[in-house]
Amino acid sequence: MSNSNFSIEEHFPDMWDAIMHDWLADSSSANPDPDLPVISPKQRSLLRKVTPVGLMGRIVVLETPNKWTKESIEKDLIDPIKHVLKTRLDLSVSLAITSTNGESENRAEAADDSHTRVDAVGDTHEGASQKGSVATADDLSMSQVEELVNKAEQRDGASQAGVSSAAETAEEAARRREHDADELAGQYSATENHIDPNPSPTPTRWTNKETAHRPAPRHTSPHTPSPQPSSSFNDGLDGESLLNKNYTFENFVVGSSNNFAAAACRAVAEAPAKAYNPLFIWGESGLGKTHLLHAIGHYAKELQPNMRVKYVSSEELTNDFINSIANDTRESFKRRYRNLDMLIVDDIQFLQNKESTQEEFFHTFNALHQANKQIVLSSDRPPRQLTTLEDRLRTRFEGGLITDVQTPDLETRIAILTKKAESDNVQLPEDVKVLIASRYEKSIRELDGALIRVTAYCALSHEPLTVETAEIALRDISPADQDVEIVPQHVIEVVANYFNLTTDELVGKGRAKKFVQARQIAMYLCRELTDLSLPKLGSAFGGRDHTTVMYAERRVRESLSENKKVFDQVQELTQKIKSHARD
């Protein structure tokens, strides 16, 4: 199993919660997403009673508090649930529905056995009704189901083993979901793909390393209609290559700061292993390196559809390598990385001080290079400054073309804002563009964050988008604070104190509403106020996967333009964090 699938399995309960909340909110909205099935109030109530047990392979195990709920879901919701999981996670799954032997909601039922019942619901067989499509899942043993159920009980804090404990856990979780879904509907409504800012078809959208894995929210000015929501959790990723479909040459803004790098990337995509091999792109965080890496892969596959391309960050490469050692699958790891036509590795600087991974990558690099396969690398500094990297790796990196990307000039920054506003369906006056572009020069992420604050403030306060309102919205994120060094621990401490939590509770595994909301806001602020990568931030929050950070950021971004309470909390916390960092 690949590292990406492993992370989905590990974090599936959190993903299920987010997806179900999105679906429930969407079904009751005035403009539902056409790609999500519309469900009735009764069906929404049923979904709130479901507890995600886990994902094993292609089997999703769900727990219900009683047989009546289980049977109702099997009758009416199997196909809709599978469709939503396919749309959001790009997974074709079967469902294993379990039930505890509690009383039916509509009638008291005598328990006909003493153990949890498990039916696996697969694809509907030809000529069979949906109800008749319940079958045993041969690839999911009862011991595996029991293992997952036990993990679910431990996760939800069950204090007793057995059916009675499982029933209490499921019913408690169902009540929690029903309460949380109702209260959160006004705060975290689902309107956006967690990866995708839907790019304009016109080629001028600038994206950067930081936003290549980040959602851009829908910004609604008081005078513009809300755009339609995007449909998928994972639509932005292209299968095994892990290329983000939204980051191509067509939506990359070319300016004087990056024109040579963009030209080199096109040349590599058009003639892999013939133009420049390896190609090494370096530059500070947030200037478009990752966008270019994805664009190379897309263009190469467009020209040669059968080309085997893989994009990976160095941290994901390291984790994959560690897993291969732990699982005794080194040969599988070698096949995955050496049987490629193009390997793209982002943030190669994170291989420093990781001697075993460097050793393995050295051999992978040699195998690909000797086989005349293309290698593309990125870093925040040139090879000669990677002082703790092995000399033999540095010399190989220097054997190809080294090019950099620099800070965009004022005209390019204005063009970036123009295209971002267009893609978000926001009418952004020219003087406001000039104000933001003139004030925020360091990176594209600063521009992105400033635009979010301005449009969210105007949408929530029902004020027109003017220079005056922009000044008010931006007063708490003045670039004068950019010399203040902020680390995740600053954010965690301030946010925990603000919400009357301990830092252990904030970064821990608790899934109660008060923990989750505070944790999501803390993750969002870490993305806004630090330059750390997604995997690094996941590690700072209790060793979570980077996808969890992406979820949190997306949901807070969505709420900023819809919920004034969250907007005010983020504004106030931003100031508190900067003050804390100065002390």
N, C-alpha and C positions, 0 to 999 in steps of 0.2 A: 504494500500500500504506500502511496506517495505521501510525502510530508503534508501536502495540502489537504488530502483526504483525512489524514490522521487528525489534523487540527479541527476539521469539521466535526469529526466524531467526538473529540474531546470537549468541544464547546457547543455541541448540538443543543442541550437544554436552553442555554442562553439564546442561541439563534432561533429556536422554536418560539420562545417567549416574545422576541422582537417581531418575528414574522407574523405570529398570531395577533399580536397587538395591532400591527399595521393592517392586517386583513379585517379585523373587527372594526377598526376606525374607518377604513375605506368603505366597508359595506354600509355604514350609516351616514356617509358623507353625501353632500349634494352632487358632487362630481366624481363618482366612483371610477376607479381605474378599470378600463375595459378588459385588461388582461387578468383581472382577479374576479373569481366568481362572486356574484352577489348572493348573500345568504340572508335568511329570514331572522327575525329576532329570536325565535326559538332555537335556530341553529347556532346563532351567536352565543346563546346561553349554554348550549351543549359544549361548544368549544372551550368556554371558560372553565369547564369542569375537567378538562383533560390535563394530565400531568405528563410532560415528556420524560420518559425513562432513559432513552439513549438511542444512538444510531450505531448499528453494527453491520458493516458492509453496506448493503442496499436495503436493509431492514430497519424501519423506524418502529421502535417500541413505545407505545403510549399506554398510560394507565388511566382508568376511569373509576369513579367511586362506587359504581354499582352496575349490575347487569343491564338495567333498563337504559342507562346512559350509553353503555357499550353497544347495545343492540340498535339504539337510535342512531348513533354515529355510523355504524356499519350499514344501516339502511339508507341514510341520506347524505353522508359526508365523506365517504371514502374517496370517490373520484375528485371532488373539490379539493380535499386536503392534498392528494397526490399531485393535482395540477398546480396548486400553490407552491408546493415544495419543488416541483420541477421548474416553475417559473423563477422562484427566488434563489434556489440553491443549485439549479441545473443538475438535479439528481432525479433519476427515475427509480422510485422506491416501491417496496411493498410495505404494508402496515401490519404490525402485530399489536392487536388491541387487547389489553389485559383489563380485568375487573376484579375488585375486591368484593367479597361476598356480603356487602352491606345491604340494607333495605333498599328496595326500589323506590324511586321518588314517587311513583304513582300508586304503588301497592307494596305491601309487605311480602317478601318472598323468603321461603325457607331455603337455606343454603343447601345445595345438592351435593357439594363436596367441600372439603376443608382446605383446598389450595386455590391459588389464583388461577383463573382460567385464561388461556392464551390462544387466540385465533390469529392466524396471519392472513391478511387480506392482500391478495396479489392482483394481477390484471384480470379483468372480467373475461371469463372464457366465452367462446363463441356459443351463442344460443343460451347462455346462462344469464339470469337476472343478476343485478348488482348484489342483491341479498344472497344469492347463491354462489357468489364468488369467494366465499370464505373457505380457505384451505390451509393445510398445515404448511409452514415454511420449513422445507427440508434443510435449508442452509442456516437455520437458527435453532440451536438445540435448547431444550428446556433449561439446562444448566446455565447457558449463556443468558437467557432471559432472566433467570433468577439472579444471576450476577448483576445484571443491569438494574433490576428492581432493588436489590440490596444497596447498590450505589445511590439510587434515587432516594431511598429511605435515609441513608446517611447524609446525603446532601440537604435534605429538607429537615434534618434534625430529629428524625424518628428515634424515640428512646427505647422502643421495644421491637423485638423481632417478631415475625409472623404476620398472619393475615390481619389481625386487629390493628397492629401498628401501621401496616400498609394502608388500611382503610382510613385511619385517622389522618395519615399523611396526605392521602389523595384528596380527602374532603377538605382538609385545611388548605391545601394548595388550590383546590377549586374555588373556595371562598375568597382566598387571597387574589386569585386571578380575576374573579368577577368584580371585586372591589377596586383592584388596581386598574383594570381595563376601563371601568366607568370614569374613575378620577383622572386617569392619564389621557383620556380621549381628547380633552381640551388642551393638553399640554404637548403631547408628542405625537401629533397626527402624521400619518405616513404619506409623504408626497414625493419621495426621491429615491432613486437607486443609490445604494450606499457607496458605490464607486464612481458612478457616472455623473459628471455635469454634462447634460446632453449638448454636445458641441453644435455650433452653427455649421451648416454645410459649407459656408464660405470659408476659405482658408485664411484665417488670421487669428485663430484662438491660440493664445500662449498658455502653456502649462508648464509646471515645474516638477522637480523631484518630490517636493512635499505634497503637491496636489495630485500627483499621478495616482496616488492611492487614497485620495480623500474625496468625500462627497462635497459637491457644491450645492447649497440649499436653493430652493426656489425663493427668489426675492420678489416680493410683490409691493409695488408702490401703491399709494392710494388711488392712482389713476390708471393702473394697468391691471388687466385680468390675470388671475392666477393661471400659470401654465399647467398643463396636464401632467399627472405624475408619471414617473418612469415605472417600468414594470418589473424589474428584476433585481434580486440581490446580487447575482453573479453574472448578469448579462455582460458586464464590462470585461470579463475575462474570456480568453480564447483557449479553451480546452487545455491540453497538456502543455502548450507553449507558455501559458500564463501571461500572455500579452493582453494589455488593456486595449479593448477595441476602440476606445475613444481618443487614443493618443496616436495620431498619425501625422505625416508630413503636411497633410491638407489643413489641419487645424493648429499648426505650429507657426507662431509669428516670427518671421525672420527680420532681424535688424542688424545694425553694425556690430552689436555685442556678440552675435552668435552666427553670423553668416558663413564663416569658414567652417565651423563645426557642423552646421546643417548641410553644407555642400559635401563634406567628407562622409557624413552619415548616408546621404543619398548614394554616393559612389560605392560605398561598401554594400548597400542593399542591392544595387544593380549588378555588382560584380563581386560576390562574396569570395574571400580568400585570394582575390586577384588585385584589388586596389590597395588596401591597407590592412595588414594583418599582423598583430592585433591593432585594433583602433582603441585608443585610450582617450576618454573625454574627462576633463576635470574642471572644477569650478566650485564656488561656494554653494551652500545649501539653498535651494529655492530658485534656481536660475534656468531650469529646463532640461537638465541632463537626463533624467528618467524619461521624460517625454520623448527625447530623441532616441533613446534605447528602444522603447516600444515601437516607435515609428520605423526604425530599421527593420525590426522583425516583421512588421506588417507588410512593408513594401517588398521585402525579400520574398515573403510567402505569396504576395499578390503576383509577382513576376514568375515565381516557381512554386506552384501550389503544393507540391509534394515535399518541399524542403522541411527538414526537421529542425525546428527552432525552439530554444528554451530560454526563457527569461527567469532570472532568480537573483535575489539579493544575496550578498555574501553571508548575512546572518542566516538566511534560509538554507543556503548551501551548507553552512556549518552545522545547523541543526539536522539536516538530512544526513550528513556524514556521521554525526554522533548517533543518530537513530540506527544507521546501518551497522555500526559497531555493536550497539546494545542488542540489536535483533539478529546479529550474525548474518547480515545481508549485504556484505561488502561487494560481492560480485554483482548483485543487482544494482547497487549504487554506481558502480563503474559502467555498467551497460547503459544506464539512464543518461549519464553525462558524457560518455565517450562515443556513443552511437548517434551523434548529432551532426547536422550540417552547419549549425550556428549556435554558439553558446554566448549568452549575454549576461554578464554579472555586474550588478549594481553595487555601489558603495564598497569597492574592493578594499578600502582602507580598514574595514573591520576584520580583515584576516590577520592584521598585525597581532603579534603575541599569541597566535593560535597555531602552534607549531605543527601539530598533527594534521590539521586542515590544510595548512600551507603545503605540507608534504604531498597530500593527496591531490591538491589542486595543481601542484607542479607537474605531477605525472599526467593529470587530465589535460592540462595545457599542452604538454608535449605531444600526447597522443593525438589531440585534435589538430595541432599545428602541423605535425608530420603527415597527417592524413589530408592536408590541404583543406581544412575546415576553418570557418571564420570564427574569430573570438573578438568580442566587444566588451570593453570594461569602462567603468566610471569610478571616479573618486573625488573627494573634496580637495585634493592636492595632487601635484604632479608626482610621477614615480620616484624621482630623486628625493622627495621629502617624506617618502614612506620609510623612515629610517629603521623601524623595527621589523620591516618585512625582509625576508631572506634575499640576499644579493642576487641569487640565481633567478628569483621571480622578478625583481626590479629590472634586471638586464633584459629579460624577455618582454616585459611591458614596454621598455624603451626601444625594442626592436621594430616596432611598427610606427604608426603615426600618432603623435600626441597633439591634441587640440583642446582649447579651453572655451568656456562660455563665461561671459562677463555680465556685470550689472547693466540692464537696459537703460538707454537714454530716455529723456523726457518724452519724446515723440512716441517711442515704442511703448512706454508705460501708458500713455493716453490710449494708444491703439488697443492695448491689452484690456483696459477698463471698458472701452467701447464694445469690444467683442464679448466680454463677459456679461455686460449689461444686456446686450442683444440676446445672448443665449439664455439668460434668466428672465427675459421679457420685462426688463425694467427700463423706463424712460429716464435716462441719466443726462441732465443738462451739461453742456460743454464746460461751464465754469466750475461745476462740481467735479468733473473729470480732472480738470487742471488742478484744482485744489488737492485732490487725493494724490494725483501723480506727482505733484511738486513736493508734497510733504513726505511721501513714503518712497524712498529710493533704494533701500537695501535689497529687497527681494520681491518676487511676485507674491509670496505668501502675505507680506504686509499689505500689498494692494488688495488682495482677496479679502483679508480680514477687515480692512477699512471699508470696503464696499458692502460687506455683510452688515457691519454695524450701522452704516448710514441708511441702507434700505430697510433694515429691520426697525430702526428707530422711527422712521417716517411711516412705515406701515402700522406700527403699534400706536403711535401718537396721532395718526391721521393728519399729519403735517405734509405739505408739499415738499418735494425734493429740491432744496435750494442750498446755496452756500451757507446760509445762516443755520439751517437745520443740520447740515453736514458738520459744521463746526461744533455744534452741541453734541452730536453723536460721537464725535472723535475726541472729545476733550479728555477722556479717560485712557486713551491709547496714544498719547503723544509720542512722536518719535524721539523726543528728548529723553525718554526712558530707555532707549535702546542700549545704552551702555550698562544698564543694570543686568547682572548675570542672574538668571533664574534657572533653578534646577527643579526636577520633579518633587523633591522633598519639600521645597518651599510651598509648592502648590498643594501637595497632600496635607501638610500641616494646617495651612490657612483654611482650606475647604473643610477639613474635618472639624476644626474649631467652629467654623461658621454654622455648620449643621449639627453641632453638639454631638459629634462622634469622636471616637478615638481613631488614631491613624490606622491601627490594626483592623478596626471595623471597616474603614474606608477601603483599604486595599485587600480585605479578606474575601471570603467566599459567600458571605451573607447575601441572600437574594431578596430580602425584605425591601419594600418600596423605598424606605428612607435611605437604605444603603445604596441601592441601585441608582437612584437619581443623583445623589451626591457624588458617587463614583463616576457617573457619566459626565457630569459637569467638570469634575477634576481632570478627567482624561481630555476633554475638549480644551480646557485651559492649558494643559500641558502641550497640546498640539499647537496652540496659538502663541504661547509664550516661550517655548523652548525650540531648539533645533534638532531634538533627538528623533531618531527614526521610529517607525511604528513598533518594530520588535523591541527596541530599547524601552519604549514607554510601557509595552506589555509586561516586560520584566519588572519595571518599577511598581506596577500594580499587581503584585503577588504572582508574577510569573505567568501572566495571561498571554494568550495568543494575540498576534497583531490584529486579527480580524475583530476581536472584542473591542479594541480601541477604535477601529473603523466604525463599528456599530454605534458606539457611544458618541463619537464625533458627529456622525450623520444625524442622530436623533436630537442632539442639542442644537445643531445648526438649523434643523427644521423648526424647532420650537422658538428660536430667537425672533423670527418674524411673525409668530402666531401667539406667543404667550408673554405678556409684559412682565409677569413675575419672574420668569426665567431670564428674560433680557436684563431686568434690573439686578438680579442675582449675579449674572455674569459681569456686568459693569462694576458692581461693588466689589466683587471678588478680585477682579483684575487690579483694582487700585490697592486692595489689601495685600495682594501677593507682591506687588512691586514695592510697597512700603516695607513688607517683611524682608524682601531681598536686600533692601538698602541697609537694614539694621545690622 
